[in-house]
Amino acid sequence: MHDEDLQAIPFFLVVGRETANRRAVDLALRAMVPGLTVETVAGNSTALDRAFEAIIAQDVAEFVVVDMPAQADPEAFFEIASPYVEMDELALAAMIAVVDVARFWNDYAQGSPEVAQMLVGIVESATIVVLANADVADDAESVEGYLSALNPLATMLRLERLQQMALDELVTSALTRYGEMAVQRGLGEKPTWDTGMGGFQAFTWTTQSRLDRDRFLALIGEERHASVFRVRGSVQFAGEVTAEISVIGDAVMVEEFTDDEARAAYAEVDESMREAFEEEGISWDEEGEGMAMIEDGTLLSFVGRNMPISDLTALMEGCTLPE
């Protein structure tokens, strides 16, 4: 086992569709830590578990890069990594999503709904988004704008910029941006986010009123405004029903729970966020207030291009039920 007196081995989780792009990020990360022993691990869940065990047992690696294809299951990976993190043997430095800008729109629009969900999912989960082949893409600005709106908390970097950075600069800038944006958005200081690129925006809509289920689902489904690309969040319907909503392109996903089930799930999220803040030496009460999901009410995030935000807000308010 890893010596308890030693610090946890930092690792970057690099996720993307194209092997060549993930490899380029791997090489850039290796260049940031000259002289250190870097291990790159990849494979299915069983292979990753064996690789982690070997790395810790050998006690040689000083830095780890996890190479994960986008179609892999991140949840399965984190189930494997969590015990090592909890025992302070491994520490996640950042999750990096690698996006091929030159083929993004084609993959997003022409692929199956599952492909679009995969592309969006890795970006929304990342703390750093690396843009590959942006220099040869005709619509790089629109891709960057959409990705920035999907995840305003993440640091967006073109691959060429990543290859010029030092490790401390990369991690510090990513954590600083993530923390600042999280607090601003959590406290409602940035309910609307304009990326300034390609007309892409994001805005948050909240209400404490219950919603008419059929009317709401029609508005985010077949009647959804063409400017809206993405909707996600939590909604409360009549009948003490809470639903998690995810809309990507033409795919509308609705998962419903009782209010009590939803509150129990939110309480677990709150506690995990509190623990994460405290591990970084940050006071939850001072910095994290308002960042937890709303326990009672609706919170939705809309992402789109040149959205008529006031009109969309009015339509959403038309779904609310009288108290």
C-alpha positions in Angstrom: 0.0 0.0 0.0 0.9 3.6 -0.5 2.9 5.1 2.5 0.5 7.0 4.6 3.1 9.7 5.3 3.3 10.5 1.6 1.0 12.8 -0.3 -1.7 11.5 -2.5 -0.6 11.0 -6.1 -2.4 13.6 -8.3 -4.2 12.5 -11.4 -5.9 14.1 -14.4 -8.9 12.5 -15.9 -8.8 13.1 -19.7 -12.0 12.3 -21.5 -12.7 12.7 -25.2 -13.8 10.8 -28.4 -10.6 10.9 -30.4 -7.5 8.9 -29.2 -5.1 11.3 -31.0 -6.5 14.4 -29.2 -6.4 12.7 -25.8 -2.8 11.6 -26.5 -1.9 15.2 -27.3 -3.3 16.3 -23.9 -1.4 13.5 -22.2 1.9 14.7 -23.8 1.2 18.3 -22.8 0.6 17.3 -19.2 3.8 15.2 -19.2 5.7 18.2 -20.5 4.5 20.3 -17.5 6.2 17.9 -15.0 9.6 17.3 -16.4 11.7 14.9 -14.2 8.6 13.3 -12.6 7.5 9.8 -13.2 4.2 9.9 -15.1 1.9 6.9 -15.5 -0.9 6.8 -18.1 -3.7 4.3 -17.4 -6.6 3.4 -19.6 -8.9 0.6 -20.2 -12.1 -0.9 -18.9 -13.2 -0.7 -15.2 -11.3 -3.9 -14.2 -8.1 -2.8 -16.0 -8.2 0.6 -14.3 -8.6 -1.0 -10.9 -5.6 -3.2 -11.4 -3.6 -0.3 -12.8 -4.3 1.8 -9.7 -3.4 -1.1 -7.4 -0.1 -1.5 -9.2 0.7 2.2 -9.2 0.2 2.5 -5.5 1.9 -0.8 -4.7 5.0 0.1 -6.7 5.1 3.6 -5.2 7.0 5.0 -8.1 4.6 7.2 -10.0 4.5 10.8 -9.0 1.8 11.8 -11.4 -1.0 9.9 -13.2 -3.0 10.6 -16.4 -6.2 8.6 -16.8 -7.1 8.3 -20.5 -10.8 7.7 -20.9 -12.8 7.4 -24.2 -15.9 9.6 -24.1 -18.1 6.5 -24.6 -16.9 5.0 -21.3 -18.9 5.4 -18.1 -17.5 8.1 -15.9 -19.6 7.0 -13.0 -18.0 3.5 -13.1 -14.6 5.1 -13.1 -15.3 7.3 -10.1 -16.7 4.3 -8.2 -13.2 2.7 -8.8 -11.2 5.8 -8.0 -13.2 6.9 -4.9 -11.7 4.4 -2.4 -8.2 5.4 -3.4 -9.1 9.1 -3.1 -10.8 8.5 0.3 -7.6 6.8 1.6 -5.5 9.8 0.3 -3.6 7.6 -2.1 -4.9 9.4 -5.2 -6.2 13.0 -5.7 -8.1 14.3 -8.6 -6.3 17.4 -10.0 -8.9 18.1 -12.7 -11.2 16.5 -15.2 -10.3 17.5 -18.7 -12.8 17.2 -21.6 -11.1 17.2 -25.0 -13.4 18.4 -27.9 -12.5 18.2 -31.5 -13.8 21.5 -32.7 -13.5 20.7 -36.4 -16.0 17.9 -36.2 -18.1 18.9 -33.2 -21.2 20.2 -35.0 -21.3 17.3 -37.4 -21.0 14.8 -34.6 -23.6 16.7 -32.5 -26.2 17.2 -35.2 -25.7 14.1 -37.4 -24.9 11.5 -34.8 -27.4 9.6 -32.7 -29.0 11.3 -29.6 -26.7 9.3 -27.5 -23.6 10.9 -29.2 -25.0 14.4 -28.5 -25.7 13.5 -24.9 -22.2 12.1 -24.6 -20.5 15.2 -26.0 -22.6 17.5 -23.8 -22.1 15.3 -20.7 -18.3 15.3 -20.7 -18.2 19.1 -21.2 -20.7 19.8 -18.4 -18.7 17.5 -16.0 -15.3 19.0 -16.7 -13.3 21.6 -14.9 -11.1 22.2 -18.0 -12.2 21.9 -21.6 -9.5 21.6 -24.2 -10.4 22.6 -27.8 -8.5 20.5 -30.4 -8.2 21.5 -34.1 -9.7 24.9 -33.5 -7.2 26.4 -35.9 -8.7 24.4 -38.9 -12.4 24.7 -38.0 -14.5 27.2 -39.9 -16.9 27.7 -37.0 -14.5 27.5 -34.0 -16.1 30.5 -32.3 -19.6 29.0 -32.3 -18.4 25.7 -30.9 -16.4 27.5 -28.1 -19.5 29.7 -27.4 -21.8 26.7 -27.0 -19.3 24.9 -24.8 -18.8 28.0 -22.7 -22.5 28.4 -22.2 -22.9 24.7 -21.3 -20.3 25.0 -18.6 -19.5 28.6 -17.6 -17.5 27.3 -14.6 -14.9 25.4 -16.7 -11.7 26.9 -18.1 -11.7 26.8 -21.9 -8.3 26.3 -23.5 -7.2 25.7 -27.1 -4.8 22.8 -27.3 -2.0 25.2 -28.4 -2.4 27.2 -25.2 -2.4 24.1 -23.0 0.9 23.1 -24.6 2.5 26.4 -23.4 1.3 26.3 -19.8 3.0 25.4 -16.6 1.2 22.9 -14.3 0.7 25.4 -11.5 -0.8 27.9 -13.9 -3.2 25.4 -15.3 -4.5 24.1 -12.0 -4.6 27.5 -10.3 -6.4 29.2 -13.1 -9.0 26.4 -13.4 -9.7 26.3 -9.7 -9.9 30.0 -9.4 -12.3 30.4 -12.3 -14.4 27.4 -11.1 -14.7 28.8 -7.6 -15.5 32.4 -8.6 -18.1 31.4 -11.1 -19.7 28.8 -8.8 -20.2 31.3 -6.1 -21.5 34.0 -8.4 -24.0 31.7 -10.1 -24.9 30.0 -6.8 -25.7 33.4 -5.2 -27.7 34.5 -8.2 -25.2 37.1 -9.3 -25.0 35.8 -12.8 -28.5 34.5 -13.7 -27.7 35.3 -17.3 -24.3 34.4 -18.9 -23.4 35.8 -22.3 -20.3 34.1 -23.7 -19.7 36.8 -26.3 -19.0 34.1 -28.8 -21.3 33.1 -31.6 -24.4 34.5 -29.8 -24.4 31.7 -27.3 -25.9 32.4 -23.8 -27.1 30.6 -20.7 -29.7 31.8 -18.2 -31.2 30.4 -15.1 -35.0 30.5 -14.3 -36.3 29.7 -10.8 -39.7 29.7 -9.1 -41.2 28.4 -5.9 -44.5 27.7 -7.6 -45.5 24.3 -8.8 -45.7 23.8 -12.6 -48.4 22.4 -14.8 -46.7 19.2 -16.0 -48.3 18.8 -19.5 -47.8 22.5 -20.4 -44.2 22.5 -19.2 -43.2 19.3 -21.0 -44.7 20.7 -24.2 -42.7 23.9 -23.9 -39.4 22.1 -23.5 -40.4 19.4 -26.1 -42.3 19.8 -29.3 -43.0 23.5 -28.7 -39.4 24.4 -27.7 -38.1 27.6 -29.2 -35.5 26.9 -31.9 -32.9 29.1 -30.2 -32.8 26.7 -27.2 -30.2 24.0 -27.5 -30.1 22.6 -23.9 -32.3 22.6 -20.8 -31.5 20.9 -17.5 -32.5 21.2 -13.9 -35.0 20.2 -11.3 -38.8 21.0 -11.6 -41.6 20.6 -9.1 -45.0 19.5 -10.5 -48.4 19.3 -8.8 -49.0 16.2 -6.7 -45.7 16.4 -4.7 -43.7 15.3 -7.7 -40.1 16.5 -8.4 -38.5 15.8 -11.8 -35.0 15.9 -13.1 -35.0 17.4 -16.6 -32.4 17.0 -19.4 -33.0 18.2 -22.9 -30.3 17.9 -25.6 -31.3 18.5 -29.2 -34.5 16.5 -29.8 -34.0 14.2 -26.8 -36.1 15.0 -23.8 -35.4 13.0 -20.6 -37.6 13.3 -17.5 -37.0 11.3 -14.3 -39.7 11.8 -11.6 -39.5 11.2 -7.9 -41.6 12.0 -4.9 -40.7 15.2 -3.1 -39.3 13.3 -0.1 -37.1 11.1 -2.4 -35.7 14.3 -4.0 -35.0 16.0 -0.7 -33.1 13.0 0.5 -31.0 13.0 -2.7 -30.3 16.8 -2.4 -29.2 16.4 1.2 -26.6 13.9 0.1 -25.3 16.3 -2.5 -25.2 19.2 0.0 -23.1 17.1 2.4 -20.7 16.0 -0.3 -20.2 19.6 -1.4 -19.7 20.8 2.1 -17.0 18.1 2.6 -15.3 19.0 -0.6 -15.2 22.7 0.4 -13.8 21.9 3.9 -11.1 19.7 2.4 -9.9 22.7 0.4 -9.9 24.8 3.6 -12.9 26.9 2.4 -15.7 27.8 4.7 -19.0 26.5 3.3 -21.0 29.1 5.2 -19.0 32.0 3.8 -18.4 30.8 0.2 -20.8 28.0 -0.5 -24.1 29.5 0.7 -26.7 29.2 -2.1 -24.7 26.8 -4.2 -26.7 23.7 -3.2 -29.6 22.7 -5.4 -33.0 24.1 -4.4 -34.8 21.7 -2.2 -38.2 23.2 -2.7 -38.9 24.8 -6.0 -37.7 24.8 -9.6 -34.3 25.6 -11.0 -33.7 25.3 -14.7 -30.7 26.2 -16.8 -31.2 27.1 -20.5 -28.5 27.2 -23.1 -29.0 28.5 -26.6 -28.1 31.0 -29.3 -29.6 34.5 -29.4 -32.4 33.4 -27.1 -35.3 35.8 -26.5 -34.8 35.5 -22.8 -37.7 37.7 -21.7 -40.2 35.8 -24.0 -38.9 32.4 -22.7 -39.2 33.6 -19.1 -42.8 34.7 -19.8 -43.6 31.3 -21.3 -42.2 29.5 -18.3 -44.1 31.7 -15.9 -47.2 30.7 -17.8 -46.7 27.1 -16.6 -46.9 28.0 -13.0 -49.9 27.0 -10.9 -51.7 29.3 -8.4 -50.7 28.8 -4.8 
